[in-house]
């Protein structure tokens, strides 16, 4: 049975978010990525597999090495989905800030 991976479940994991940050600036091999974590390499490989299945990262073979890099298009889709929620919370915090600036405690 082939279950479809959920992007938001994938980015919920702190290790996978750290991997995304690593490959956001440059393509890296699995070994280079794994060297940044205190976990077994097969564990990092599983995280890479999940991120690849969600299309958050992509693989590119260069000789014997496989390099992982961020899929900017997919990350933009995630950001576009989250944006209305960010705006809503920004508005709420701005209103709260305005109320707190005008608040005068009773003595």
N, CA and C of each residue as an Amber inpcrd file, in Angstrom:
protein
   321
   0.8430000  -1.1730000   0.0000000   0.0000000   0.0000000   0.0000000
   0.8950000   1.2460000   0.0000000   0.6800000   2.1370000  -0.9380000
   1.4740000   3.3450000  -1.0530000   0.6720000   4.5270000  -0.5300000
   1.0000000   4.9940000   0.6720000   0.3010000   6.1170000   1.2730000
   0.9450000   7.4200000   0.8110000   0.1280000   8.3830000   0.5350000
   0.6310000   9.6990000   0.1340000   1.0980000  10.4430000   1.3780000
   2.2860000  10.9840000   1.3140000   2.8460000  11.7350000   2.4350000
   2.2060000  13.1210000   2.4920000   1.9900000  13.5950000   3.7010000
   1.4330000  14.9160000   3.9120000   2.5680000  15.9110000   4.1540000
   2.5870000  16.9920000   3.4180000   3.6410000  18.0010000   3.5200000
   3.7230000  18.5630000   4.9290000   2.5820000  18.8210000   5.5410000
   2.5850000  19.4390000   6.8630000   3.0370000  18.4720000   7.9520000
   2.7740000  17.1980000   7.7780000   3.3390000  16.2150000   8.7050000
   4.8530000  16.1500000   8.5240000   5.3000000  16.2930000   7.2960000
   6.7430000  16.2450000   7.0250000   7.4640000  17.4120000   7.6880000
   6.9140000  18.6190000   7.5750000   7.6090000  19.7720000   8.1500000
   7.3360000  19.9230000   9.6400000   6.4720000  19.0890000  10.1910000
   6.2240000  19.1310000  11.6400000   7.4140000  18.5780000  12.4200000
   8.2170000  17.7640000  11.7820000   9.3520000  17.1390000  12.4600000
  10.5420000  18.1080000  12.4820000  11.1230000  18.3590000  13.6670000
  12.2320000  19.3250000  13.7510000  13.4750000  18.9110000  12.9560000
  13.7470000  17.6230000  12.8650000  14.9090000  17.1800000  12.0910000
  14.7030000  17.4730000  10.6150000  13.5060000  17.2240000  10.1220000
  13.2330000  17.4990000   8.7080000  13.2680000  18.9980000   8.4230000
  12.7890000  19.8140000   9.3650000  12.8940000  21.2630000   9.1730000
  14.3550000  21.6870000   9.1280000  15.1830000  21.0810000   9.9670000
  16.6230000  21.3960000   9.9660000  17.2550000  20.9850000   8.6400000
  16.8480000  19.8540000   8.1050000  17.3660000  19.4050000   6.8030000
  16.9750000  20.4070000   5.7180000  15.7380000  20.8750000   5.7520000
  15.2950000  21.8670000   4.7680000  16.1390000  23.1370000   4.8480000
  16.4630000  23.5580000   6.0610000  17.3100000  24.7430000   6.2230000
  18.7100000  24.5050000   5.6600000  19.2290000  23.2990000   5.8580000
  20.5620000  22.9780000   5.3410000  20.6170000  23.0190000   3.8170000
  19.6370000  22.4040000   3.1760000  19.6750000  22.3140000   1.7070000
  19.0660000  23.5450000   1.0250000  18.5670000  24.4810000   1.8120000
  17.9980000  25.7030000   1.2200000  19.0670000  26.5540000   0.5610000
  20.2810000  26.5250000   1.0990000  21.3330000  27.3850000   0.5640000
  22.2490000  26.6800000  -0.4300000  22.3380000  25.3500000  -0.3230000
  23.1980000  24.6120000  -1.2540000  22.7930000  23.1480000  -1.2990000
  23.0250000  22.5170000  -2.4300000  22.7590000  21.0870000  -2.5710000
  23.7800000  20.3220000  -1.7460000  23.3350000  19.2520000  -1.1210000
  24.2160000  18.4660000  -0.2520000  23.9650000  16.9820000  -0.4610000
  24.9880000  16.1840000  -0.2190000  24.8330000  14.7280000  -0.2590000
  24.2140000  14.2680000   1.0490000  23.7350000  13.0330000   1.0570000
  23.1440000  12.4670000   2.2760000  24.1770000  12.4300000   3.3980000
  25.4080000  12.0930000   3.0600000  26.4640000  12.0420000   4.0690000
  26.7420000  13.4040000   4.6780000  26.7760000  14.4210000   3.8480000
  27.0090000  15.7820000   4.3330000  25.8590000  16.2440000   5.2200000
  24.6490000  15.8820000   4.8470000  23.4830000  16.2340000   5.6620000
  23.5510000  15.4880000   6.9930000  23.8240000  14.1890000   6.9250000
  23.8640000  13.3550000   8.1320000  24.9320000  13.8130000   9.1190000
  26.0190000  14.3940000   8.6220000  27.1020000  14.8280000   9.5090000
  26.6810000  15.9660000  10.4350000  25.5540000  16.5700000  10.1580000
  25.0480000  17.6640000  10.9880000  24.1480000  17.1800000  12.1230000
  23.9370000  15.8730000  12.2130000  23.0050000  15.3300000  13.2080000
  23.6620000  14.2190000  14.0200000  23.1970000  14.0610000  15.2480000
  23.7030000  13.0020000  16.1240000  22.8020000  11.7740000  16.0600000
  22.3630000  11.4250000  14.8680000  21.5330000  10.2390000  14.6800000
  22.1990000   9.3400000  13.6500000  21.7190000   8.1150000  13.5800000
  22.2610000   7.1560000  12.6170000  21.9320000   7.6120000  11.1960000
  22.8310000   7.3050000  10.2880000  22.6250000   7.7060000   8.8930000
  21.3220000   7.1430000   8.3040000  20.9390000   5.8890000   8.6220000
  19.6570000   5.4050000   8.0960000  18.4580000   6.2490000   8.5600000
  18.5640000   6.8340000   9.7470000  17.4930000   7.7080000  10.2400000
  17.4090000   8.9640000   9.3810000  18.5520000   9.5480000   9.0670000
  18.5770000  10.7360000   8.2030000  18.0860000  10.3580000   6.8070000
  18.4600000   9.1760000   6.3280000  17.9980000   8.7200000   5.0090000
  16.4800000   8.6040000   4.9670000  15.8800000   8.1510000   6.0520000
  14.4150000   8.0450000   6.1280000  13.7890000   9.4430000   6.0640000
  14.3830000  10.3930000   6.7780000  13.8870000  11.7730000   6.7120000
  13.9980000  12.3120000   5.2820000  15.1070000  12.0310000   4.6110000
  15.2930000  12.4740000   3.2220000  14.2570000  11.8360000   2.3060000
  13.9560000  10.5820000   2.5540000  12.9540000   9.8830000   1.7520000
  11.5860000  10.5520000   1.9080000  11.2160000  10.8680000   3.1330000
   9.9180000  11.5100000   3.3920000   9.8600000  12.8800000   2.7150000
  10.9230000  13.6710000   2.8630000  10.9540000  14.9940000   2.2330000
  10.9060000  14.8960000   0.7140000  11.5460000  13.8660000   0.1630000
  11.5310000  13.6530000  -1.2870000  10.1380000  13.2370000  -1.7470000
   9.4920000  12.3480000  -1.0050000   8.1410000  11.9010000  -1.3610000
   7.1510000  13.0610000  -1.3310000   7.3670000  14.0040000  -0.4330000
   6.5090000  15.1920000  -0.3500000   6.8940000  16.2520000  -1.3640000
   7.9670000  16.0170000  -2.0900000   8.4860000  16.9270000  -3.1100000
   9.0000000  18.2410000  -2.5180000   9.3510000  18.2240000  -1.2260000
   9.9440000  19.4100000  -0.6150000  11.4160000  19.5320000  -0.9800000
  12.0580000  18.3810000  -1.2380000  13.4240000  18.3660000  -1.7530000
  13.4460000  17.4670000  -2.9820000  14.4720000  17.6630000  -3.7840000
  14.6330000  16.8400000  -4.9860000  16.0510000  16.2870000  -5.0040000
  16.2120000  15.1700000  -5.7100000  17.5150000  14.5210000  -5.8330000
  18.0950000  14.8110000  -7.2130000  19.4070000  14.9430000  -7.2430000
  20.0880000  15.1050000  -8.5220000  21.3790000  14.2990000  -8.4680000
  21.5130000  13.3530000  -9.3900000  22.7060000  12.5060000  -9.4150000
  23.8200000  13.2340000 -10.1490000  24.9980000  13.2420000  -9.5260000
  26.1890000  13.8370000 -10.1270000  27.3120000  12.8220000  -9.9460000
  27.5350000  12.0310000 -10.9760000  28.4980000  10.9370000 -10.8630000
  27.9480000   9.8710000  -9.9260000  28.7380000   9.5070000  -8.9350000
  28.2880000   8.4960000  -7.9650000  27.4810000   9.1100000  -6.8320000
  27.5330000  10.4050000  -6.6950000  26.8810000  11.0870000  -5.5830000
  25.4650000  11.5310000  -5.9430000  24.5800000  11.4700000  -4.9560000
  23.2330000  12.0130000  -5.0990000  23.1700000  13.2570000  -4.2220000
  22.8290000  14.3720000  -4.8480000  22.7140000  15.6410000  -4.1300000
  21.2400000  15.9690000  -3.9090000  20.9610000  16.4760000  -2.7340000
  19.6030000  16.8850000  -2.3860000  19.5550000  18.4080000  -2.3860000
  18.4910000  18.9570000  -2.9650000  18.3080000  20.4050000  -2.9600000
  16.8420000  20.7280000  -2.7360000  16.6020000  21.9420000  -2.2870000
  15.2390000  22.3630000  -1.9550000  14.4180000  22.5080000  -3.2350000
  13.1500000  22.1820000  -3.1440000  12.2180000  22.3870000  -4.2480000
  11.4710000  23.6920000  -3.9400000  11.9740000  24.7840000  -4.4690000
  11.4350000  26.1100000  -4.1510000   9.9600000  26.2400000  -4.5220000
   9.5590000  25.6080000  -5.6090000   8.1600000  25.7020000  -6.0490000
   7.2250000  25.0950000  -5.0050000   7.5920000  23.9500000  -4.4810000
   6.7470000  23.2870000  -3.4740000   6.7500000  24.0850000  -2.1650000
   7.9140000  24.6270000  -1.7900000   7.9890000  25.4340000  -0.5730000
   7.1300000  26.6890000  -0.7210000   7.0680000  27.2470000  -1.9290000
   6.2230000  28.4210000  -2.1660000   4.7590000  28.0630000  -1.9990000
   4.3570000  26.8760000  -2.4370000   2.9730000  26.4290000  -2.2500000
   2.6300000  26.3690000  -0.7630000   3.5540000  25.8570000   0.0400000
   3.3410000  25.7730000   1.4890000   3.2400000  27.1880000   2.0650000
   4.1570000  28.0600000   1.6750000   4.1550000  29.4420000   2.1720000
   2.8690000  30.1720000   1.7720000   2.4100000  29.9490000   0.5480000
   1.1740000  30.5860000   0.0820000  -0.0280000  30.1200000   0.8900000
  -0.0270000  28.8550000   1.2830000  -1.1230000  28.3250000   2.1010000
  -1.1050000  28.9600000   3.4910000   0.0670000  29.1500000   4.0560000
   0.2140000  29.6620000   5.4200000   0.0070000  31.1780000   5.4980000
   0.2540000  31.8900000   4.4220000   0.2300000  33.3600000   4.4230000
  -1.0420000  33.9760000   5.0050000  -2.2570000  33.5250000   4.6290000
  -3.4610000  34.1450000   5.2190000  -3.5090000  34.0020000   6.7460000
  -3.0070000  32.8910000   7.2580000  -2.9840000  32.7000000   8.7090000
  -1.9840000  33.6510000   9.3620000  -0.8420000  33.8410000   8.7220000
   0.1570000  34.7770000   9.2380000  -0.4160000  36.1930000   9.2770000
  -1.1000000  36.5770000   8.2240000  -1.7090000  37.9050000   8.1770000
  -2.7500000  38.0670000   9.2820000  -3.5580000  37.0350000   9.4880000
  -4.5900000  37.0890000  10.5230000  -3.9490000  37.3180000  11.8940000
  -2.8880000  36.5500000  12.2040000  -2.2400000  36.6920000  13.5040000
  -1.5080000  38.0120000  13.6270000  -0.9170000  38.5030000  12.5530000
  -0.2910000  39.8230000  12.5870000  -1.3220000  40.8970000  12.9330000
  -2.4860000  40.8250000  12.2990000  -3.5570000  41.7830000  12.5850000
  -3.9840000  41.7100000  14.0440000  -4.1450000  40.5050000  14.5590000
  -4.5710000  40.3450000  15.9550000  -3.5300000  40.8800000  16.9220000
  -2.2650000  40.5980000  16.6590000  -1.2130000  41.1040000  17.5510000
  -1.0800000  42.6170000  17.4460000  -1.2780000  43.1710000  16.2640000
  -1.2350000  44.6240000  16.1120000  -2.3730000  45.2930000  16.8950000
  -3.5660000  44.6930000  16.8560000  -4.6920000  45.2240000  17.6300000
  -4.4090000  45.1340000  19.1250000  -3.8640000  44.0140000  19.5680000
  -3.5190000  43.8500000  20.9730000  -2.4620000  44.8730000  21.3940000
  -1.4770000  45.0840000  20.5400000  -0.4410000  46.0630000  20.8400000
  -1.0420000  47.4650000  20.9780000  -1.9710000  47.7990000  20.1010000
  -2.6330000  49.0920000  20.1640000  -3.4100000  49.2480000  21.4690000
  -4.1160000  48.2160000  21.8650000  -4.8720000  48.2400000  23.1180000
  -3.9310000  48.4030000  24.3030000  -2.8330000  47.6730000  24.2930000
  -1.8850000  47.7250000  25.4140000  -1.1910000  49.0840000  25.4990000
  -0.9610000  49.7490000  24.3820000  -0.3440000  51.0850000  24.4140000
  -1.2670000  52.0990000  25.0690000  -2.5670000  51.9170000  24.8880000
  -3.5480000  52.8540000  25.4520000  -4.0380000  52.4400000  26.8360000
  -3.5860000  51.3070000  27.3110000  -4.0270000  50.7990000  28.6070000
  -3.3490000  51.5700000  29.7350000  -4.1540000  51.9990000  30.6680000
  -3.6480000  52.6770000  31.8540000  -4.1130000  51.8840000  33.0690000
  -3.1870000  51.2950000  33.7730000  -3.6090000  50.4960000  34.9300000
  -4.2400000  51.3690000  36.0330000  -5.2070000  50.7860000  36.6910000
  -5.8400000  51.4880000  37.8040000  -4.9420000  51.4220000  39.0220000
  -4.9180000  52.5100000  39.7640000  -4.0590000  52.5510000  40.9570000
  -4.8390000  52.3340000  42.2180000
